[in-house]
Amino acid sequence: LGIAIGIAAMIGVLGISASSKAALLQQIDDLGTNLLAVQAGQSVFGEQAKLPEAAPAMVRRIPPVEQAAAITSVSSSVRRTDYISESETNGITLYAAESEVTDTLQAEVGQGRFLDAATSQTPSIVLGAVAAERLGIASIDEGLMVYLNGHWFNVIGILDPLPLNPDLDRAAFIGYPVAEKLFDTKANASIIYLRTHPDQVEGVRALLGRTANPESPNEVQVSRPSDALEAKATVDQNLTRLLLGLGAVALVVGGVGIANVMVISVLERRSEIGLRRALGAKRMHIAGQFVAESIMLSLLGGLAGVGLGAAVTQSYASRQGWLVDIPVAALAAGVGISLAVGALAGLYPAIRAARMDPAEAVHPTG
């Protein structure tokens, strides 16, 4: 039982971790690894730099770039009513956005529609998934409005969550023309998102700094949002090691349990051992018998643990909607470890049984 629990814990931990990683990598493949983000960094004096107004147009001129869209931070809060203080932002960031943002980010509009050439000119706003939740907006009703520093904006859409850009889930979007008119927002992009040919990602990445800001390319930061998800696939390594450590403890406990059972078995089977020795069995035969019994106990426990761990992984991954990925090496290692534990656990009892004197072994104990 101890061996089974230990092996099941190890298989379950490795299987669930591998399934989670496989699902995440599948999600990355679906979303694409060819999305890049360009934003202003810091100047040589440590001040916040700005991208030139022409940066989005310049980025679009790079031949492998297939799509590009810019967003610019707007100095305003987003509130449900004008009775709430302007300092109460609910953690929502307001951006002026180009209409190509959804296509570039492959964003889905859960309700309503995104900004277009017409709505970008009017007080219309689109909310990210988390922003809508924080504002208490679950669905779009006709005439639903939010308040932006002295101006009422009509809510025309709510975006679905963006796995590659979770920061934008906490954002709201208005058009560039209305942002400039009402909030004096300049056309300097805060972030430029672009899709490039999958085979040209690194080449385009190397060009973006000089293209977006030719005068100060060192003030441009270029990132790939999918890198964050790929990093997320490895951040659970410490937790995995901890859980594997707990599984190892269970294995040790199981091994000690088997050793204890085998020692007791030696004491209870003194007559059998003595009889076998009297009939000509050698010490190696006695030792081999007890080691074999110990290994058999561990093997049965290991097989049970492998089956239980695989079943737990299958059940959990299916409920989470993940791809089921149970490493074959982990299954083989589970059986191998159980055999090794059984051999080690049975070694001392086997030696003790083999060293028994035949005459003393068959003598009844009082």
Salt bridges, closest charged atoms under 4 A:
GLU98 OE1 - ARG60 NH2 2.56
ASP167 OD1 - ARG170 NH2 2.57
ASP184 OD1 - LYS186 NZ 3.63
ASP199 OD2 - HIS197 ND1 3.93
GLU202 OE2 - ARG205 NH1 3.85
ASP227 OD2 - ARG205 NH2 3.64
ASP227 OD1 - ARG224 NE 3.18
GLU272 OE1 - ARG269 NE 3.05
GLU293 OE1 - ARG269 NH1 2.84
